[in-house]
Amino acid sequence: MKMKMLIVVVLMLVLQRNAQAQLFKEWFRQKKTQKEYLLKQIAELKIYLSYLQKGYKIVESGINTVREIKNGEFSLHDLYYSSLKRVNPEIRKLPQAVSIVENTQYIFSATNDLIKVVESTALLNEAQSNLLNIACPAIRRDAEQVTDALLAVLTDRSLELTDDERIARIQQIYDYSLQQTVFVKELCSSVYSLTWASEMDSREIQKIKSFYGLK
């Protein structure tokens, strides 16, 4: 009777573990579409940075702007576009800008913790460990590019934008940063749930073995 009970319990544990592994696999499959969408968005954000390489910086030619204005050599057109390259200090204080930085810090901390889990536990199989070893650096690279995009908007003489355009750009970057953060939180939750369940499985199996005097 005990042997039958042991077989049933072990089978239940094995099936549960396989089901969790399948859920983990399915979760990553479902995230593939979202990842492709996020990568498309980050590609669009890269366009912002390309402005830096296409001549949108003010050329530091040593011209004395104040002297030119006094002499009537500096047109209103030049003055307008020069003002676009100066960032309103209030824009740097936007809650969205602060949140982007905080989100990036969280993403780096969380992915570091995930890598430590991969390195320190045997509860993940090889495929799961390899997937995390690939995903974590990719997530961090995305976060770095978001930070670069934010800096481009907040740095004087980087982009020619009105205050409203800068605010809209920051909102767009923030929306993407928030999606990144949610993605990482869900990833951490899935990984930690999987390792916790696997650890519980191992403990239960050891208890069963101990109870039945098995090695």
Secondary structure as GFF3:
##gff-version 3
##sequence-region A 1 215
A	DSSP	alpha_helix	2	50	.	.	.	ID=ss1
A	DSSP	three_ten_helix	51	53	.	.	.	ID=ss2
A	DSSP	alpha_helix	65	70	.	.	.	ID=ss3
A	DSSP	alpha_helix	76	84	.	.	.	ID=ss4
A	DSSP	alpha_helix	89	92	.	.	.	ID=ss5
A	DSSP	alpha_helix	95	120	.	.	.	ID=ss6
A	DSSP	alpha_helix	126	154	.	.	.	ID=ss7
A	DSSP	alpha_helix	163	211	.	.	.	ID=ss8
###
